[in-house]
């Protein structure tokens, strides 16, 4: 098991070169990730001298192969290349890092969805795949220590890369740099973009000012609701980390229960960072308050509107109006009543 207290010290020491390791991750894989993150500082996808794929092959491949050898054959179907003699790094070389993240996430969702019993071995397998997804995500977003974005591009490639502060979309700068890396930018677009100030904090939809110089209403709304967005994101992330039992400690059992059933229905994983951020953004923009979550949870438990009103000490009409305003995507499937025998 990962020493979480020691991990906090490592996180501070490595800074932006830190790669998180999941609790109960396989010890062999866990140690390989520790070794990898101590060595990967000069490595990147665009470096010829320090290609990151070579480091993955050297450090991660043997650990993944050793771990998979300890598992029944059925587990190999959830790890690309496992059981075929093709290494983890070789699959990455074939499909690229970003695609590897998507493929592994999909396989992990399928594993969790199809396995009826979550044994300790299953929990370790899930945690190990989550740790590998984190590693590949970090590798995909890592830039060379000193580099230009591309020939003829006068943009600082060392600026912050990542998500918009308000949602799960990439920042303007990150999105543009991704297009450059994939050579999807023509000369005219490149010249126009050079003249713009690309934000490394916000996506195009949440940039503070629009192209005409006017303030962006979406930015102002998101700025006002930032604390609520961060709260909902933290709740979703907590629940995804251990979805088998309620994890949100809001102080209200109905709210905690709502997140438990909502996440269970969504099959979200902690590695789905973009989707989690977008879900949190939707909750806030839809004004899904804790009161509304209470109502939805009571409705799921089988109570009618009058019973919900009495339970919460409000008028039945208020319950009816509230339910009508909540988008369908946030409603929980009603609990089926068992027949009386």
Secondary structure, 3 states (H helix, E strand, C coil): CCCHHHHHHHHHHHHHHCCCCCCCCCHHHHHHHHHHHHHHHHCECCCCCCEHHHHHHHHHHHHHHHHHCCCCHHHHHHCCCCCCCCCHHHHHHHHCHHHHHHHHHHHHHHHHHHCCCCCHHHHHHHHHHHHHHHHHHHHHHCCCCCCECCCCCCCECCCCCCECCCCCCECHHHHHHHHHHCCCCCHHHHHHHHCCCCCCCCCHHHCCECCCCCECHHHHHHHHCHHHHHHHHHHHHHHHHCCCCCCCCCCCHHHHHHHHHHHHHHCCCCCCHHHHHHHHHHHHHCCCCHHHHHHHHHHHCCCCHHHHHHHHCCCHHHHHHHHHHCCHHHCCCCCCCCCCC
